[in-house]
Amino acid sequence: MSLRHEDAEYELDRRFTFLDHTADVYIAAYGRTLEEAFSNAGIAFFEVMTDTKKVERKVRKYIKVEGFDYFSLLYNWLEELLFIFEAKGLVFSHIEVKEIQKISESKIILEAVAEGENFDPQRHESRTLVKAVTYSLMDISKRDDGTYVVKFVLDI
């Protein structure tokens, strides 16, 4: 699978944008690299639930996921973040996808380091809880200027 190219421009200082959607949360995350776009997608995921600027970097977590194509990789990445939140109560304010590596035609690996802390309703703003990640409107594109955009919908 190759990434689709677009010729539209985007602002490099913008990490992600919440797009219009009637019932759920629709997000576009940007990056100079695919790794940066996936990192920003992760931060946007947590921004739905809380103000990530108020999350301290107390816990460091190594995360590794794989997919059979880039769409399944994005889905599995966001699902893993949801699992970490639900199972461990962690929210992250800093995420760095270190590498996205295509191992074979049907295996792509993502390795990341995330930093944050346990969600504390006394200190952290409670926003909308994410119920699930979806493939709805999912898109991954490389623009003509070499930047990447990943789009996805979160079920709330």
FIZAMAR-540958 format. One line per field, with one value per atom (N, C-alpha, C): chain; x, y, z negated; residue number from 0; residue in three letters. Coordinates in steps of 0.2 Angstrom, whole numbers, plus 2048, in hexadecimal, padded with zeros to 3 digits. Layout:
ch	(A_...)
c1	(X_...)
c2	(Y_...)
c3	(Z_...)
i	(NUM_...)
aa	(ALA_...)
//
This chain:
ch	(A_A_A_A_A_A_A_A_A_A_A_A_A_A_A_A_A_A_A_A_A_A_A_A_A_A_A_A_A_A_A_A_A_A_A_A_A_A_A_A_A_A_A_A_A_A_A_A_A_A_A_A_A_A_A_A_A_A_A_A_A_A_A_A_A_A_A_A_A_A_A_A_A_A_A_A_A_A_A_A_A_A_A_A_A_A_A_A_A_A_A_A_A_A_A_A_A_A_A_A_A_A_A_A_A_A_A_A_A_A_A_A_A_A_A_A_A_A_A_A_A_A_A_A_A_A_A_A_A_A_A_A_A_A_A_A_A_A_A_A_A_A_A_A_A_A_A_A_A_A_A_A_A_A_A_A_A_A_A_A_A_A_A_A_A_A_A_A_A_A_A_A_A_A_A_A_A_A_A_A_A_A_A_A_A_A_A_A_A_A_A_A_A_A_A_A_A_A_A_A_A_A_A_A_A_A_A_A_A_A_A_A_A_A_A_A_A_A_A_A_A_A_A_A_A_A_A_A_A_A_A_A_A_A_A_A_A_A_A_A_A_A_A_A_A_A_A_A_A_A_A_A_A_A_A_A_A_A_A_A_A_A_A_A_A_A_A_A_A_A_A_A_A_A_A_A_A_A_A_A_A_A_A_A_A_A_A_A_A_A_A_A_A_A_A_A_A_A_A_A_A_A_A_A_A_A_A_A_A_A_A_A_A_A_A_A_A_A_A_A_A_A_A_A_A_A_A_A_A_A_A_A_A_A_A_A_A_A_A_A_A_A_A_A_A_A_A_A_A_A_A_A_A_A_A_A_A_A_A_A_A_A_A_A_A_A_A_A_A_A_A_A_A_A_A_A_A_A_A_A_A_A_A_A_A_A_A_A_A_A_A_A_A_A_A_A_A_A_A_A_A_A_A_A_A_A_A_A_A_A_A_A_A_A_A_A_A_A_A_A_A_A_A_A_A_A_A_A_A_A_A_A_A_A_A_A_A_A_A_A_A_A_A_A_A_A_A_A_A_A_A_A_A_A_A_A_A_A_A_A_A_A_A_A_A_A_A_A)
c1	(804_800_804_803_807_802_806_802_800_7FA_7F7_7FA_7FB_7FE_7F8_7F9_7F5_7F9_7F6_7FA_7F8_7F4_7F2_7F7_7F8_7FD_7FA_7FE_7FC_801_7FF_804_808_80F_813_813_811_810_80A_805_7FF_800_7FF_800_7FA_7F4_7EE_7E8_7E3_7DD_7D7_7D2_7CC_7C7_7C5_7C1_7B9_7B5_7AE_7AC_7A8_7A4_79E_799_792_792_795_794_79A_7A0_7A6_7AB_7B1_7B7_7BB_7BC_7C0_7C6_7CC_7D2_7D7_7DA_7E0_7E6_7EB_7F2_7F7_7FC_801_808_80C_813_818_81E_823_825_824_825_81F_81E_819_819_81F_820_81D_81F_81C_815_812_80A_807_80A_807_808_80E_80F_809_808_803_7FC_7FB_7F4_7F3_7F9_7F8_7F7_7FA_7F9_7F1_7EF_7E8_7E3_7E5_7E1_7E0_7E5_7E5_7E2_7E2_7E0_7D8_7D5_7CE_7CC_7D0_7CE_7D0_7D5_7D8_7DC_7DE_7E3_7EA_7ED_7F3_7F9_7F8_7FD_7FD_7F8_7F9_7FB_7FD_7FF_807_809_810_814_81A_81E_821_81D_820_821_81D_81E_820_825_827_825_822_81F_822_825_827_821_81F_819_81B_819_81B_814_812_80C_80E_80A_80B_804_805_7FF_801_7FC_7FD_7FD_7FB_7FC_7FC_7FC_7FD_7F6_7F1_7EA_7E9_7EB_7EB_7F0_7F5_7FB_7F8_7F5_7F2_7EC_7E8_7E3_7E5_7EA_7ED_7F1_7F4_7F8_7F3_7ED_7E8_7E5_7E3_7E0_7E5_7EC_7F0_7F0_7F0_7EF_7E9_7E4_7DD_7DE_7E1_7E2_7E6_7EB_7F0_7EC_7E8_7E4_7DF_7DB_7D6_7D9_7DE_7E1_7E6_7E9_7EE_7ED_7E8_7E6_7EB_7EF_7F4_7F2_7F4_7F3_7FA_7FB_802_801_807_807_80D_811_817_817_817_817_81C_821_825_826_823_823_82A_82E_836_836_832_833_82D_82C_827_82A_82B_82F_82B_82B_828_82C_82A_82E_82D_827_825_81F_81C_816_810_810_80A_80C_812_814_817_814_817_818_81D_81E_81F_81C_81C_81F_825_828_827_825_824_826_827_828_823_81F_81A_81C_81B_81C_815_814_80E_80D_807_806_7FF_7FD_7F6_7F1_7EC_7E6_7E4_7E4_7E1_7DB_7D5_7D0_7D0_7D4_7D5_7D9_7DE_7E3_7E2_7DF_7DE_7D7_7D6_7CF_7CC_7C6_7C3_7BF_7C1_7BD_7B9_7B9_7B5_7B9_7B6_7B9_7B9_7BE_7BE_7BC_7B7_7B4_7B8_7B9_7BD_7C0_7C5_7C8_7C4_7C3_7C0_7C4_7C2_7C5_7C1_7BC_7B8_7BC_7BB_7BF_7C6_7C9_7D0_7D4_7D9_7DD_7E4_7E9_7F0_7F3_7F5_7F8_7FE_802_808_807_808_807_80D_80C_811_817_816_81B_81F_81D_821_81E_819_816_811_80F_80A_804_7FE_7F8_7F5_7F3_7EF_7E8_7E3_7DC_7D9_7D5_7D1_7CC_7C7_7C1_7C1_7C0_7BF_7B8_7B6_7AF_7AF_7AA_7A9_7A3)
c2	(7FA_800_806_80B_811_817_81C_821_826_828_82D_834_837_83E_843_849_84F_855_85A_85F_865_864_86A_86B_871_873_872_872_872_876_879_87C_878_878_874_875_87B_87C_879_876_873_86C_869_862_85D_860_85D_861_85F_863_85F_861_85E_860_85B_85C_85C_85E_85E_856_854_84E_84E_84B_84B_848_842_83F_83D_83C_83A_83F_83E_842_840_845_844_848_845_849_848_84D_84D_84F_84A_84C_84C_851_853_851_851_850_850_852_852_84B_847_840_83C_835_831_830_82F_82E_834_83A_840_841_83F_83F_83A_834_82F_832_835_838_83D_841_846_844_83E_83B_838_836_833_839_83E_844_847_847_849_844_83E_839_83A_83C_83E_844_849_850_84F_84A_849_848_845_843_848_84C_850_856_85A_860_85D_85B_858_85C_863_868_867_864_864_85D_859_852_852_850_850_84A_84A_845_840_83D_839_832_82F_828_828_823_822_81B_81A_814_813_80D_80B_807_809_806_803_7FD_7FA_7F7_7F9_7F6_7F4_7F0_7EE_7EE_7EE_7EE_7EB_7E9_7E6_7EB_7F1_7F7_7FD_803_809_80A_809_80A_806_7FF_7FB_7FD_800_802_808_80D_813_810_80C_809_806_801_7FE_802_808_80D_810_812_816_811_80B_806_805_804_803_809_80F_815_815_813_812_80C_807_801_804_807_80A_80E_813_817_813_80F_80B_806_803_7FD_800_805_808_80F_812_819_81F_81D_822_826_82D_832_834_836_838_83F_843_84A_84A_845_845_83E_83E_837_838_834_834_82D_82D_827_827_822_822_81F_81A_817_813_814_810_80C_806_802_7FD_7FD_7F7_7F1_7EC_7E6_7E2_7E1_7DD_7E0_7DD_7E0_7E0_7DB_7DB_7DC_7E0_7E1_7E8_7EC_7F3_7F3_7F6_7F6_7FE_800_806_806_809_80A_811_812_818_818_81F_820_825_824_829_82A_831_833_837_835_838_836_835_833_830_82E_82B_831_830_835_836_83C_83E_843_841_846_84C_84C_852_857_855_859_85A_855_855_856_85A_85B_855_854_84E_850_84E_850_84A_849_843_83D_837_831_82E_82B_827_820_81E_817_812_814_810_814_811_813_810_814_811_812_80E_80F_814_817_81C_822_824_82A_82A_824_824_825_829_82B_82C_82A_82C_82E_834_837_83B_83B_83E_844_84A_850_851_855_857_85A_85E_861_85C_856_851_84F_853_852_84D_84B_845_848_845_846_83F_83E_838_83B_838_839_833_834_82F_831_82D_82E_82A_82D_82A_82A_824_823_825_82A_82D_82B)
c3	(800_800_800_804_804_801_7FF_7FC_801_801_805_805_80A_80A_80B_808_809_80A_80D_80F_80A_806_801_7FC_7FA_7F5_7EE_7E9_7E2_7DE_7D8_7D4_7D0_7D0_7CD_7C5_7C3_7BC_7B9_7BD_7BA_7BA_7B4_7B3_7B5_7B4_7B6_7B6_7B9_7BA_7B8_7B4_7B4_7BA_7BD_7C3_7C2_7C6_7C5_7C6_7C1_7C1_7BD_7C0_7BC_7B5_7B4_7AE_7AA_7AE_7AB_7AB_7AA_7AA_7B1_7B5_7BB_7BB_7BC_7BB_7C1_7C2_7C7_7C3_7C4_7C0_7C6_7C4_7CA_7C7_7CC_7CA_7D0_7CF_7D4_7D7_7D2_7D3_7D1_7D4_7D2_7CA_7C7_7C0_7BC_7BF_7BB_7BC_7C1_7C2_7BE_7BD_7B8_7B1_7AF_7A9_7A7_7AC_7AB_7AA_7AE_7AE_7A6_7A3_79C_798_798_794_795_79B_79D_799_799_796_78F_78B_784_783_788_787_787_78A_78A_783_77F_778_773_774_76F_772_76E_770_76F_775_774_772_772_770_768_765_75D_75B_760_75E_75D_758_756_759_75B_75E_758_754_74E_750_755_757_75E_75F_766_768_76E_770_778_779_77F_782_789_78C_793_794_79B_79D_7A3_7A7_7AE_7B1_7B8_7BB_7C2_7C6_7CD_7D1_7D7_7DD_7DB_7E0_7DB_7DF_7DB_7D7_7DA_7D7_7D0_7D1_7CB_7C6_7C8_7C3_7BF_7C3_7BF_7BB_7BD_7B9_7B2_7B3_7AE_7A9_7AC_7A8_7A3_7A6_7A2_79D_79F_79B_795_796_790_78B_78E_78A_785_789_785_780_781_77D_777_778_772_76E_771_76D_768_76C_768_763_765_760_75B_75C_758_755_758_756_758_75D_75F_765_764_769_76B_771_774_776_775_777_77C_77D_782_785_78B_78F_794_795_79A_79E_7A4_7A8_7AA_7A8_7AA_7B1_7B3_7B9_7BB_7C2_7C5_7CB_7CA_7CF_7D2_7D9_7DD_7DD_7DA_7D9_7E0_7E2_7E8_7EB_7F0_7F3_7EF_7E9_7E5_7DD_7DC_7D5_7D5_7D1_7D0_7C8_7C5_7BE_7BC_7B7_7B4_7AD_7AC_7A5_7A2_79C_799_792_790_789_787_781_77F_778_776_76F_76D_767_764_75D_75A_753_753_74D_74C_74C_74F_74F_748_746_740_741_73F_740_73C_737_733_736_73A_73E_745_748_74F_751_756_759_75C_75A_75D_763_769_76F_772_778_77B_77B_778_778_77F_781_788_786_78A_78A_78E_794_799_79F_7A2_7A8_7AE_7B3_7B9_7BF_7C4_7CB_7CF_7CC_7D0_7D2_7D8_7DB_7DA_7D8_7D7_7DE_7DD_7E3_7E1_7E5_7E4_7EB_7EB_7F1_7F0_7F6_7F6_7FB_7F9_7FD_801_807_80B_808_802_7FF_7FB_7FB_7F7_7F0_7EE_7E7_7E7_7E1_7E1_7DD_7DF_7DB_7DA_7D3_7D2_7CF_7D2_7CF_7CD_7C7_7C4_7C0_7BE_7BA_7B4_7AE_7A8_7A6_7A4_7A2_79A_799_792_78F)
i	(0_0_0_1_1_1_2_2_2_3_3_3_4_4_4_5_5_5_6_6_6_7_7_7_8_8_8_9_9_9_10_10_10_11_11_11_12_12_12_13_13_13_14_14_14_15_15_15_16_16_16_17_17_17_18_18_18_19_19_19_20_20_20_21_21_21_22_22_22_23_23_23_24_24_24_25_25_25_26_26_26_27_27_27_28_28_28_29_29_29_30_30_30_31_31_31_32_32_32_33_33_33_34_34_34_35_35_35_36_36_36_37_37_37_38_38_38_39_39_39_40_40_40_41_41_41_42_42_42_43_43_43_44_44_44_45_45_45_46_46_46_47_47_47_48_48_48_49_49_49_50_50_50_51_51_51_52_52_52_53_53_53_54_54_54_55_55_55_56_56_56_57_57_57_58_58_58_59_59_59_60_60_60_61_61_61_62_62_62_63_63_63_64_64_64_65_65_65_66_66_66_67_67_67_68_68_68_69_69_69_70_70_70_71_71_71_72_72_72_73_73_73_74_74_74_75_75_75_76_76_76_77_77_77_78_78_78_79_79_79_80_80_80_81_81_81_82_82_82_83_83_83_84_84_84_85_85_85_86_86_86_87_87_87_88_88_88_89_89_89_90_90_90_91_91_91_92_92_92_93_93_93_94_94_94_95_95_95_96_96_96_97_97_97_98_98_98_99_99_99_100_100_100_101_101_101_102_102_102_103_103_103_104_104_104_105_105_105_106_106_106_107_107_107_108_108_108_109_109_109_110_110_110_111_111_111_112_112_112_113_113_113_114_114_114_115_115_115_116_116_116_117_117_117_118_118_118_119_119_119_120_120_120_121_121_121_122_122_122_123_123_123_124_124_124_125_125_125_126_126_126_127_127_127_128_128_128_129_129_129_130_130_130_131_131_131_132_132_132_133_133_133_134_134_134_135_135_135_136_136_136_137_137_137_138_138_138_139_139_139_140_140_140_141_141_141_142_142_142_143_143_143_144_144_144_145_145_145_146_146_146_147_147_147_148_148_148_149_149_149_150_150_150_151_151_151_152_152_152_153_153_153_154_154_154_155_155_155)
aa	(MET_MET_MET_SER_SER_SER_LEU_LEU_LEU_ARG_ARG_ARG_HIS_HIS_HIS_GLU_GLU_GLU_ASP_ASP_ASP_ALA_ALA_ALA_GLU_GLU_GLU_TYR_TYR_TYR_GLU_GLU_GLU_LEU_LEU_LEU_ASP_ASP_ASP_ARG_ARG_ARG_ARG_ARG_ARG_PHE_PHE_PHE_THR_THR_THR_PHE_PHE_PHE_LEU_LEU_LEU_ASP_ASP_ASP_HIS_HIS_HIS_THR_THR_THR_ALA_ALA_ALA_ASP_ASP_ASP_VAL_VAL_VAL_TYR_TYR_TYR_ILE_ILE_ILE_ALA_ALA_ALA_ALA_ALA_ALA_TYR_TYR_TYR_GLY_GLY_GLY_ARG_ARG_ARG_THR_THR_THR_LEU_LEU_LEU_GLU_GLU_GLU_GLU_GLU_GLU_ALA_ALA_ALA_PHE_PHE_PHE_SER_SER_SER_ASN_ASN_ASN_ALA_ALA_ALA_GLY_GLY_GLY_ILE_ILE_ILE_ALA_ALA_ALA_PHE_PHE_PHE_PHE_PHE_PHE_GLU_GLU_GLU_VAL_VAL_VAL_MET_MET_MET_THR_THR_THR_ASP_ASP_ASP_THR_THR_THR_LYS_LYS_LYS_LYS_LYS_LYS_VAL_VAL_VAL_GLU_GLU_GLU_ARG_ARG_ARG_LYS_LYS_LYS_VAL_VAL_VAL_ARG_ARG_ARG_LYS_LYS_LYS_TYR_TYR_TYR_ILE_ILE_ILE_LYS_LYS_LYS_VAL_VAL_VAL_GLU_GLU_GLU_GLY_GLY_GLY_PHE_PHE_PHE_ASP_ASP_ASP_TYR_TYR_TYR_PHE_PHE_PHE_SER_SER_SER_LEU_LEU_LEU_LEU_LEU_LEU_TYR_TYR_TYR_ASN_ASN_ASN_TRP_TRP_TRP_LEU_LEU_LEU_GLU_GLU_GLU_GLU_GLU_GLU_LEU_LEU_LEU_LEU_LEU_LEU_PHE_PHE_PHE_ILE_ILE_ILE_PHE_PHE_PHE_GLU_GLU_GLU_ALA_ALA_ALA_LYS_LYS_LYS_GLY_GLY_GLY_LEU_LEU_LEU_VAL_VAL_VAL_PHE_PHE_PHE_SER_SER_SER_HIS_HIS_HIS_ILE_ILE_ILE_GLU_GLU_GLU_VAL_VAL_VAL_LYS_LYS_LYS_GLU_GLU_GLU_ILE_ILE_ILE_GLN_GLN_GLN_LYS_LYS_LYS_ILE_ILE_ILE_SER_SER_SER_GLU_GLU_GLU_SER_SER_SER_LYS_LYS_LYS_ILE_ILE_ILE_ILE_ILE_ILE_LEU_LEU_LEU_GLU_GLU_GLU_ALA_ALA_ALA_VAL_VAL_VAL_ALA_ALA_ALA_GLU_GLU_GLU_GLY_GLY_GLY_GLU_GLU_GLU_ASN_ASN_ASN_PHE_PHE_PHE_ASP_ASP_ASP_PRO_PRO_PRO_GLN_GLN_GLN_ARG_ARG_ARG_HIS_HIS_HIS_GLU_GLU_GLU_SER_SER_SER_ARG_ARG_ARG_THR_THR_THR_LEU_LEU_LEU_VAL_VAL_VAL_LYS_LYS_LYS_ALA_ALA_ALA_VAL_VAL_VAL_THR_THR_THR_TYR_TYR_TYR_SER_SER_SER_LEU_LEU_LEU_MET_MET_MET_ASP_ASP_ASP_ILE_ILE_ILE_SER_SER_SER_LYS_LYS_LYS_ARG_ARG_ARG_ASP_ASP_ASP_ASP_ASP_ASP_GLY_GLY_GLY_THR_THR_THR_TYR_TYR_TYR_VAL_VAL_VAL_VAL_VAL_VAL_LYS_LYS_LYS_PHE_PHE_PHE_VAL_VAL_VAL_LEU_LEU_LEU_ASP_ASP_ASP_ILE_ILE_ILE)
//
